[in-house]
Amino acid sequence: MGVFTANAVFTGSMALFEIPTGVLADTRGRRASFLLSVVIVFLGTLGYVGVANAGGGLLLFCLMSVVLGLGYTFYSGAMEAWLVDALNATGYSGQLDQVFARGSMVSGVAMLIGSVGGGLLGSMNLSIPFIARAGLLAAVYGVAHFTMHDLGFTPHAMKLTKLPAEMRKIAQESVAYGWQKQPVRLLMVAAFIQSLFMAWGFYAWQPYFLDLLGRNLP
């Protein structure tokens, strides 16, 4: 029950922070948004380890879930926008669908490898997968800091007082070009149902799987 609660907080945080963090990517740049995402997810990952070692309760785990949710929203959408900007700036004339499809396949393979590898590491100590992820995030930050550039995008400053207006603009455009378009609306509903089912299944199967193995829950 605690795992479901913490992940529900994580999901709710992503929904809450999606638009405000999108403003940063649209004003300061996709690179800045991605680097900030890596830093925040790094801190949240180590935060989980710290809370566990300190014997913290569900409230602290939920707090770290909020941090992770914030970090992932800085990543969500920014990388896709960065890729489209870079392809347009370099004169790419192919189909974007093919690029995103290949990216999705690579992400799926990476997730499978990461899940299996994380499970093997977690069988030794539950903190090891989190520490390993923190190390990988540090490496990603170093690579992105020196090699990632905002091709085809010009960052522009925005005063803090204009943030609510910018958030309202993004929300209105999301509704106009998303929910109000029937084909896109159907895709959004289908994706929501699929994501909800997959998120529930991903965390719900673990106790039953351990029972099949004849092992006790840690």
Helices and strands as residue ranges (DSSP letters): H 2-27, H 30-53, H 58-75, H 78-89, H 96-124, H 128-147, G 160-162, H 163-174, I 175-179, H 182-212
